[in-house]
Amino acid sequence: MGHSRSDTVEMTAIFTSPARTSSLAAPSADAREQFIVSIRADEARARLAAEQGDLPQAARFIIAALDGERRMAATGPQVLQLIKPRG
C-alpha cells in the first residue's frame, strides 16, 4: 500500500511537532512556557490551514491547542480541599 503525499506531510507534522510534557512531570514555569509555545504554534497552524481551506486539519490543530490548554491548567499546584462538617 502506498501513501499519498498529504499522508506523508501530515505524519511528518505529527512527528516533528513539539513534544507534550507528561502529566507525571513536576510542574514548573519551564513546563508552562513549553505549553504556551505549543498552544500558540497549534493556533497558528490552525489559522493557516483554515485560510488554505483545509477545515478538517484546522479543526485537528484547534483540538490540539485546547488539549494543550487543558494540560497546562493541570501543571500548577494541585490542592485537595477537605471540608470537615461541624458538629
C-alpha positions in Angstrom: 0.0 0.0 0.0 1.3 3.4 -0.9 0.9 6.6 1.0 -0.1 9.8 -0.7 1.9 13.0 -0.3 -0.6 14.5 2.0 -0.4 11.5 4.3 3.4 11.9 4.4 3.2 15.6 5.2 0.7 15.0 7.9 2.7 12.3 9.5 5.8 14.4 9.3 4.0 17.3 11.0 2.9 14.9 13.8 6.4 13.6 14.4 8.1 17.0 14.3 5.6 18.8 16.5 6.8 19.8 19.9 6.6 17.0 22.5 3.9 17.4 25.1 5.0 17.4 28.7 4.0 14.3 30.6 1.3 14.8 33.3 3.7 13.0 35.7 6.4 15.6 35.3 7.0 18.0 38.1 5.2 21.3 37.4 7.5 24.2 36.6 7.5 27.6 34.9 9.5 26.0 32.1 6.8 23.3 31.5 4.2 26.0 31.5 6.2 28.0 28.9 6.5 25.0 26.7 2.8 24.5 26.8 2.3 28.2 25.8 4.7 27.8 22.9 3.0 24.6 21.7 -0.5 26.2 22.0 0.5 29.2 20.0 2.0 27.0 17.3 -1.1 24.9 17.1 -3.2 28.1 16.9 -1.0 29.4 14.1 -1.2 26.1 12.2 -5.0 26.1 12.6 -5.3 29.6 11.2 -3.1 28.7 8.2 -5.0 25.5 7.5 -8.3 27.4 7.7 -7.0 30.1 5.3 -6.0 27.4 2.9 -9.5 25.8 3.1 -8.4 22.7 4.9 -11.0 22.8 7.6 -10.5 19.2 8.9 -6.8 19.9 9.5 -7.7 23.3 11.1 -10.1 21.5 13.4 -7.4 19.0 14.5 -5.0 21.8 15.3 -7.7 23.6 17.3 -8.3 20.5 19.3 -4.6 20.1 19.9 -4.4 23.7 21.2 -7.4 23.1 23.5 -5.7 19.9 24.8 -2.6 21.9 25.4 -4.6 24.5 27.4 -6.2 21.7 29.5 -2.8 20.1 30.2 -1.3 23.5 31.1 -4.1 24.2 33.6 -3.2 20.9 35.3 0.5 21.8 35.7 0.0 24.2 38.6 0.0 23.1 42.2 -2.8 20.7 42.9 -4.7 21.4 46.1 -7.1 19.0 47.7 -9.5 20.7 50.0 -11.2 18.6 52.6 -14.4 20.0 54.2 -14.9 18.9 57.7 -18.5 19.1 58.8 -19.2 20.9 62.1 -20.8 19.2 65.0 
